[in-house]
Amino acid sequence: LLEQGTANGWTPAQDAYLPFADLALTDVNARDQCASALARRFIAEHPAQFLRFALRKLMIFWRPYPHVMDKITWIPLAICGLAGLLASLAHWRRHLVIYALFGSSMLIPVFFTSMPRFRAPLIPFIIIYAAFAITRLRTFFNKDAKNKEKYVRDCFSL
């Protein structure tokens, strides 16, 4: 519902409150323990459904906003950023902290809720990786044919 724009994301259905009916509204610890137990039980009883939900939330996390200008800018940026990120894998140790940031940022929507705005802390790094990919491609196409093979080898030695 949230990704379709038919819910605001803050007001759950009334039956969502049923497991907490016997708990005091002010007993935050008890409510947290109850919610945590419900979540763990759901994951244990429905692992395939949990994975489908996780994939759906990651798709929400990475997709563009519905506005046409965001689609026009985000899709090429994401493709170029992914290309730059993949090119950087040859020297993964140098980029490990950034990879950890990407991984931890992607785990948050898997276990909680997801929105495209949650990827905002990653945008500067996506732009850097996209610039890296575009620069490498530009340099590649400006090389003559005999130097391209050497250049491809050198590309992955950041």
Backbone as CSV, one residue per row, in Angstrom:
resi,resn,N_x,N_y,N_z,CA_x,CA_y,CA_z,C_x,C_y,C_z
1,LEU,0.812,-1.201,0.000,0.000,0.000,0.000,0.852,1.260,0.000
2,LEU,1.896,1.247,0.803,2.755,2.416,0.905,3.394,2.743,-0.438
3,GLU,3.929,1.714,-1.115,4.590,1.981,-2.393,3.604,2.368,-3.493
4,GLN,2.323,2.086,-3.303,1.303,2.489,-4.262,0.746,3.869,-3.963
5,GLY,1.135,4.420,-2.823,0.658,5.741,-2.450,-0.732,5.741,-1.851
6,THR,-1.265,4.558,-1.477,-2.621,4.492,-0.926,-2.628,4.460,0.598
7,ALA,-1.448,4.516,1.205,-1.357,4.567,2.663,-0.275,5.574,3.026
8,ASN,-0.386,6.136,4.216,0.606,7.133,4.602,1.811,6.537,5.308
9,GLY,1.785,5.272,5.636,2.920,4.622,6.266,2.963,4.784,7.774
10,TRP,2.106,5.614,8.318,2.135,5.866,9.754,0.951,5.249,10.477
11,THR,-0.158,5.103,9.802,-1.372,4.601,10.438,-1.625,3.171,9.967
12,PRO,-1.287,2.182,10.796,-1.518,0.790,10.377,-2.997,0.409,10.487
13,ALA,-3.310,-0.721,9.902,-4.665,-1.247,10.017,-4.973,-1.542,11.494
14,GLN,-6.229,-1.476,11.862,-6.628,-1.647,13.267,-6.195,-2.986,13.850
15,ASP,-6.186,-4.050,13.029,-5.811,-5.360,13.558,-4.317,-5.440,13.917
16,ALA,-3.541,-4.468,13.497,-2.119,-4.441,13.858,-1.927,-4.201,15.350
17,TYR,-2.941,-3.632,15.991,-2.841,-3.335,17.424,-3.279,-4.506,18.309
18,LEU,-3.903,-5.519,17.738,-4.449,-6.629,18.527,-3.418,-7.349,19.408
19,PRO,-2.211,-7.641,18.921,-1.256,-8.337,19.803,-0.832,-7.511,21.023
20,PHE,-1.094,-6.225,20.996,-0.681,-5.345,22.088,-1.853,-4.913,22.969
21,ALA,-3.009,-5.502,22.735,-4.221,-5.074,23.435,-4.117,-5.225,24.952
22,ASP,-3.428,-6.245,25.422,-3.333,-6.461,26.867,-2.164,-5.710,27.510
23,LEU,-1.402,-4.968,26.718,-0.251,-4.230,27.245,-0.600,-2.760,27.448
24,ALA,-0.052,-2.195,28.504,-0.283,-0.770,28.764,0.389,0.052,27.679
25,LEU,-0.248,1.117,27.275,0.282,1.987,26.235,1.637,2.569,26.633
26,THR,1.825,2.772,27.920,3.070,3.378,28.408,4.183,2.360,28.652
27,ASP,3.882,1.068,28.581,4.904,0.037,28.807,5.662,-0.226,27.504
28,VAL,6.569,0.659,27.189,7.302,0.601,25.932,8.157,-0.658,25.837
29,ASN,8.784,-1.048,26.927,9.633,-2.245,26.898,8.830,-3.502,26.588
30,ALA,7.675,-3.652,27.208,6.833,-4.828,26.955,6.340,-4.837,25.513
31,ARG,5.955,-3.678,25.011,5.499,-3.590,23.621,6.634,-3.930,22.653
32,ASP,7.833,-3.440,22.972,8.992,-3.719,22.129,9.315,-5.209,22.142
33,GLN,9.282,-5.831,23.303,9.556,-7.270,23.396,8.501,-8.082,22.649
34,CYS,7.254,-7.669,22.760,6.166,-8.354,22.052,6.348,-8.232,20.544
35,ALA,6.642,-7.031,20.074,6.835,-6.805,18.636,8.039,-7.587,18.124
36,SER,9.110,-7.603,18.894,10.306,-8.346,18.509,10.017,-9.848,18.426
37,ALA,9.282,-10.362,19.392,8.926,-11.789,19.379,8.031,-12.115,18.184
38,LEU,7.085,-11.228,17.889,6.210,-11.441,16.733,7.023,-11.459,15.438
39,ALA,7.963,-10.543,15.316,8.788,-10.468,14.110,9.647,-11.721,13.949
40,ARG,10.304,-12.139,15.036,11.135,-13.343,14.965,10.299,-14.573,14.622
41,ARG,9.113,-14.669,15.207,8.245,-15.814,14.929,7.796,-15.805,13.463
42,PHE,7.441,-14.615,12.944,7.029,-14.521,11.545,8.164,-14.964,10.619
43,ILE,9.379,-14.494,10.886,10.526,-14.849,10.041,10.783,-16.355,10.107
44,ALA,10.691,-16.936,11.295,10.929,-18.377,11.450,9.838,-19.213,10.779
45,GLU,8.583,-18.761,10.874,7.467,-19.532,10.318,7.262,-19.299,8.823
46,HIS,7.685,-18.147,8.328,7.448,-17.783,6.921,8.725,-17.221,6.287
47,PRO,9.793,-18.008,6.207,11.046,-17.443,5.683,10.940,-16.990,4.223
48,ALA,10.200,-17.720,3.408,10.060,-17.325,2.004,9.301,-16.001,1.880
49,GLN,8.247,-15.856,2.659,7.479,-14.610,2.647,8.341,-13.450,3.143
50,PHE,9.152,-13.704,4.184,10.060,-12.667,4.681,11.030,-12.234,3.583
51,LEU,11.579,-13.195,2.830,12.501,-12.858,1.749,11.813,-12.073,0.639
52,ARG,10.549,-12.432,0.339,9.793,-11.661,-0.658,9.576,-10.234,-0.177
53,PHE,9.222,-10.082,1.097,9.052,-8.739,1.663,10.372,-7.961,1.621
54,ALA,11.463,-8.640,1.967,12.770,-7.981,1.974,13.141,-7.504,0.570
55,LEU,12.928,-8.359,-0.426,13.221,-7.987,-1.810,12.342,-6.814,-2.241
56,ARG,11.077,-6.867,-1.894,10.153,-5.776,-2.234,10.606,-4.464,-1.604
57,LYS,11.046,-4.524,-0.345,11.502,-3.311,0.329,12.798,-2.784,-0.282
58,LEU,13.668,-3.686,-0.711,14.892,-3.234,-1.383,14.570,-2.599,-2.728
59,MET,13.570,-3.126,-3.405,13.151,-2.512,-4.674,12.593,-1.109,-4.432
60,ILE,11.843,-0.947,-3.363,11.334,0.379,-3.007,12.506,1.303,-2.683
61,PHE,13.474,0.791,-1.945,14.654,1.559,-1.544,15.409,2.100,-2.751
62,TRP,15.570,1.277,-3.799,16.393,1.650,-4.947,15.630,2.263,-6.104
63,ARG,14.318,2.198,-6.103,13.592,2.730,-7.257,13.513,4.252,-7.185
64,PRO,13.252,4.890,-8.335,13.119,6.349,-8.321,11.772,6.765,-7.732
65,TYR,11.713,8.012,-7.329,10.429,8.574,-6.929,9.519,8.615,-8.147
66,PRO,8.210,8.720,-7.964,7.309,8.692,-9.118,7.420,9.917,-10.036
67,HIS,8.017,10.995,-9.572,8.124,12.209,-10.389,9.013,11.944,-11.605
68,VAL,8.606,12.443,-12.766,9.303,12.161,-14.017,10.749,12.665,-13.984
69,MET,11.008,13.795,-13.373,12.383,14.310,-13.328,13.285,13.411,-12.487
70,ASP,12.740,12.828,-11.447,13.552,11.913,-10.655,13.871,10.663,-11.459
71,LYS,12.905,10.178,-12.223,13.152,9.002,-13.060,14.220,9.295,-14.104
72,ILE,14.147,10.487,-14.702,15.108,10.866,-15.743,16.529,10.949,-15.184
73,THR,16.662,11.432,-13.961,18.003,11.591,-13.384,18.471,10.362,-12.616
74,TRP,17.579,9.706,-11.898,18.004,8.613,-11.032,18.447,7.379,-11.803
75,ILE,17.710,6.999,-12.827,18.015,5.756,-13.530,19.415,5.783,-14.160
76,PRO,19.793,6.825,-14.922,21.169,6.844,-15.440,22.223,6.931,-14.332
77,LEU,21.924,7.709,-13.283,22.869,7.817,-12.172,23.064,6.458,-11.510
78,ALA,21.977,5.741,-11.281,22.073,4.429,-10.636,22.844,3.437,-11.503
79,ILE,22.605,3.445,-12.796,23.306,2.521,-13.707,24.800,2.837,-13.734
80,CYS,25.135,4.115,-13.890,26.552,4.499,-13.917,27.205,4.260,-12.560
81,GLY,26.480,4.548,-11.488,27.016,4.301,-10.154,27.299,2.830,-9.923
82,LEU,26.387,1.972,-10.365,26.592,0.527,-10.237,27.799,0.081,-11.063
83,ALA,27.943,0.638,-12.267,29.093,0.286,-13.105,30.399,0.692,-12.419
84,GLY,30.424,1.887,-11.844,31.620,2.337,-11.129,31.892,1.499,-9.900
85,LEU,30.833,1.142,-9.195,30.994,0.303,-8.007,31.556,-1.063,-8.383
86,LEU,31.038,-1.651,-9.453,31.539,-2.948,-9.908,32.993,-2.853,-10.358
87,ALA,33.348,-1.746,-11.017,34.736,-1.561,-11.442,35.663,-1.423,-10.245
88,SER,35.150,-0.923,-9.153,35.983,-0.735,-7.961,36.213,-2.043,-7.193
89,LEU,35.490,-3.078,-7.523,35.620,-4.342,-6.804,37.017,-4.963,-6.931
90,ALA,37.738,-4.579,-7.972,39.095,-5.109,-8.134,39.967,-4.729,-6.937
91,HIS,39.663,-3.622,-6.315,40.400,-3.164,-5.129,39.423,-2.977,-3.982
92,TRP,38.720,-4.038,-3.666,37.629,-3.976,-2.699,38.088,-3.549,-1.314
93,ARG,39.308,-3.852,-0.937,39.761,-3.481,0.416,39.810,-1.967,0.595
94,ARG,40.148,-1.253,-0.449,40.198,0.212,-0.373,38.806,0.816,-0.194
95,HIS,37.807,0.087,-0.631,36.434,0.598,-0.624,35.566,-0.078,0.434
96,LEU,36.159,-0.863,1.281,35.409,-1.677,2.229,34.485,-0.854,3.129
97,VAL,34.931,0.290,3.591,34.090,1.122,4.456,32.854,1.607,3.699
98,ILE,33.043,1.966,2.442,31.901,2.420,1.640,30.960,1.253,1.355
99,TYR,31.507,0.077,1.058,30.664,-1.097,0.856,29.872,-1.414,2.127
100,ALA,30.515,-1.271,3.271,29.821,-1.504,4.544,28.687,-0.498,4.732
101,LEU,28.916,0.747,4.340,27.855,1.754,4.412,26.675,1.363,3.516
102,PHE,26.972,0.913,2.299,25.906,0.457,1.397,25.163,-0.724,2.007
103,GLY,25.902,-1.690,2.507,25.271,-2.882,3.091,24.408,-2.557,4.291
104,SER,24.928,-1.756,5.211,24.141,-1.428,6.403,22.938,-0.562,6.048
105,SER,23.099,0.315,5.079,21.960,1.143,4.655,20.876,0.301,4.009
106,MET,21.267,-0.788,3.358,20.282,-1.653,2.728,19.633,-2.613,3.719
107,LEU,20.281,-2.882,4.846,19.683,-3.760,5.848,18.555,-3.079,6.620
108,ILE,18.638,-1.780,6.778,17.607,-1.061,7.529,16.223,-1.275,6.912
109,PRO,16.044,-1.056,5.595,14.705,-1.307,5.045,14.306,-2.771,5.027
110,VAL,15.265,-3.677,5.013,14.923,-5.104,5.027,14.181,-5.456,6.309
111,PHE,14.620,-4.907,7.437,14.021,-5.264,8.719,12.981,-4.268,9.214
112,PHE,12.932,-3.096,8.623,11.965,-2.100,9.086,11.068,-1.687,7.932
113,THR,11.094,-0.448,7.559,10.281,0.022,6.440,11.198,0.648,5.404
114,SER,10.687,0.876,4.230,11.538,1.342,3.147,10.912,2.504,2.399
115,MET,11.752,3.420,2.013,11.376,4.542,1.149,12.613,4.941,0.358
116,PRO,12.440,5.488,-0.832,13.610,5.922,-1.599,14.461,6.960,-0.868
117,ARG,13.867,7.765,-0.030,14.639,8.803,0.661,15.643,8.218,1.650
118,PHE,15.471,6.954,2.025,16.401,6.329,2.963,17.779,6.094,2.339
119,ARG,17.874,6.188,1.023,19.172,6.012,0.377,19.935,7.336,0.270
120,ALA,19.394,8.420,0.781,20.022,9.741,0.680,21.477,9.761,1.144
121,PRO,21.844,9.094,2.242,23.257,9.111,2.648,24.196,8.450,1.632
122,LEU,23.649,7.629,0.749,24.472,6.932,-0.241,24.674,7.732,-1.521
123,ILE,23.848,8.730,-1.754,23.867,9.465,-3.022,25.246,10.059,-3.340
124,PRO,25.930,10.699,-2.392,27.262,11.224,-2.754,28.221,10.142,-3.249
125,PHE,28.160,8.961,-2.657,29.036,7.873,-3.083,28.604,7.318,-4.435
126,ILE,27.303,7.276,-4.676,26.801,6.826,-5.979,27.262,7.792,-7.061
127,ILE,27.233,9.079,-6.774,27.692,10.087,-7.738,29.190,9.906,-8.022
128,ILE,29.972,9.659,-6.989,31.423,9.452,-7.177,31.686,8.212,-8.024
129,TYR,30.998,7.120,-7.720,31.179,5.897,-8.509,30.686,6.099,-9.941
130,ALA,29.607,6.847,-10.131,29.108,7.127,-11.482,30.130,7.960,-12.260
131,ALA,30.706,8.963,-11.615,31.725,9.784,-12.274,32.937,8.934,-12.648
132,PHE,33.299,8.019,-11.758,34.415,7.117,-12.043,34.126,6.288,-13.290
133,ALA,32.922,5.726,-13.373,32.556,4.894,-14.528,32.537,5.715,-15.812
134,ILE,31.964,6.894,-15.761,31.883,7.745,-16.960,33.283,8.167,-17.408
135,THR,34.134,8.517,-16.463,35.508,8.909,-16.794,36.257,7.759,-17.435
136,ARG,36.100,6.569,-16.861,36.771,5.400,-17.434,36.263,5.096,-18.844
137,LEU,34.959,5.188,-19.049,34.393,4.935,-20.386,34.872,5.980,-21.387
138,ARG,34.870,7.216,-20.976,35.312,8.305,-21.860,36.765,8.103,-22.264
139,THR,37.598,7.781,-21.305,39.006,7.548,-21.600,39.166,6.333,-22.499
140,PHE,38.381,5.296,-22.248,38.449,4.078,-23.066,38.132,4.381,-24.523
141,PHE,37.088,5.156,-24.777,36.688,5.430,-26.160,37.602,6.435,-26.835
142,ASN,38.414,7.140,-26.081,39.374,8.069,-26.676,40.715,7.404,-26.978
143,LYS,40.916,6.188,-26.530,42.162,5.460,-26.795,42.104,4.841,-28.185
144,ASP,43.272,4.654,-28.785,43.291,3.929,-30.047,43.223,2.422,-29.765
145,ALA,42.931,1.653,-30.776,42.628,0.232,-30.608,43.763,-0.554,-29.956
146,LYS,45.014,-0.280,-30.291,46.113,-1.089,-29.747,46.339,-0.838,-28.261
147,ASN,45.924,0.307,-27.754,46.123,0.607,-26.338,44.911,0.226,-25.478
148,LYS,43.820,-0.161,-26.100,42.604,-0.460,-25.336,42.772,-1.672,-24.425
149,GLU,43.444,-2.700,-24.901,43.624,-3.891,-24.066,44.421,-3.548,-22.808
150,LYS,45.499,-2.784,-22.985,46.291,-2.356,-21.832,45.450,-1.464,-20.921
151,TYR,44.643,-0.602,-21.512,43.822,0.304,-20.720,42.794,-0.469,-19.877
152,VAL,42.191,-1.501,-20.457,41.206,-2.305,-19.725,41.877,-2.944,-18.506
153,ARG,43.096,-3.444,-18.671,43.819,-4.003,-17.532,44.097,-2.923,-16.482
154,ASP,44.491,-1.752,-16.929,44.823,-0.655,-16.022,43.590,-0.072,-15.326
155,CYS,42.436,-0.169,-15.965,41.203,0.401,-15.404,40.904,-0.156,-14.025
156,PHE,41.206,-1.414,-13.843,40.836,-2.065,-12.605,41.959,-2.023,-11.570
157,SER,42.954,-1.231,-11.835,44.001,-1.004,-10.826,43.918,0.440,-10.381
158,LEU,42.831,0.743,-9.697,42.545,2.105,-9.251,43.777,2.691,-8.702
